């Protein structure tokens, strides 16, 4: 029996291995049925029931790209980088999860699918940002698509799969180990791309900004560049929100997101990426000034809406249309 | 906070052609027309050449015949970089044919700019027999395929580069409204 695409999946961690000094790979197998195939670039949200530094129970939910072959429904693979400023999610995955453990994940969702009509696919990965492209590659190869992968990393920390990719793909992949002094020259790379090229970027903010700036200088059309930019919500000052309908007050701690605080008080908000890009959790902002950290709302919408998965309050409190 | 709502009674699908600006940050500048009779396009080309130099400006004369157009554009743009700005001048249907061909070749809609059409003549698509007619200047127009008298609507199909024509006197074929010039 195969699992449906709406209910969460219970999965068993069947293998764990380190694929770079700070990156650990997890192989997940469905325990109440066979997993569904997915589309290249898809991710799942993993629920991580742990506790805070103060010993309070807390469930983190982080999105991770699926990096196995999209047509292989026997197992899913994800890779987690231990973040220097982890709020708990990546630490949980690195220290608390062992082989044989059961985790709960959402069905795959995709905010970073390839544009199949492109005549050439230029993939640019930075560090752990290689993960969504791991599911692109088998499909691009099957389709006989024209593609190139440029992969930059710091060999002392990241660089997962670099050796095997070079072996499998030969000239179609270029690796740049910054710790060995190798640099990806974005301006040069973007300048020489032919008509019909689509560009896909996943990696740290610095890489995304680099691509954005160089593309803008060259006059690239925006619709040809695709970013996968969800990042874990960053901490901030504590604040509180009031719900317009019930008058209920919810306190948001420094290290939790507004969405997490709402969920912890039993308020259900539809959500998908939990990283400020998909738009699912958009919530009406009735009063107060928000600190917008999402990549979804435009300036007009920001007057009356907030994305609680990443955004916070600038003023002491907010009133939400919930 | 409420935003005042203005009711716009134009047909939404009818394209509007604003002033076209040179996008000189793009690496390659391409000017497309069927013949050299667009003074505005020529003027833009000259201005652009002065700003970015002749090496980055390309003037293309492309046939209005769809099949020939596809071959000519494919060849002429094969070596162009992603960052190309394209300016098209001509009759409305011609410009849309050029645009659609370029999109199929891999360019993005926002890098193709169309100047104001050189005439008010329209391509017309008969919704009854699917005949496509060129150079229609008045409504109603007798369909060259099925003979139906067609009201030339402002509803525009970007894919066909064409306006839509529907029977104007289906109830009483003897009713023949006086022709009006299209704008």
Interface residues (C-beta under 8 A of the other chain):
Chain A: X117 X118 X119 X190 X191 X192 X193 X194 X195 X196 X197 X216 X217 X218 X219 X220 X221 X222 X223 X224 X303 X304
Chain B: X1 X23 X25 X26 X27 X77 X78 X79 X80 X81 X82 X83 X84 X85 X105 X106 X107 X108 X109 X110 X111
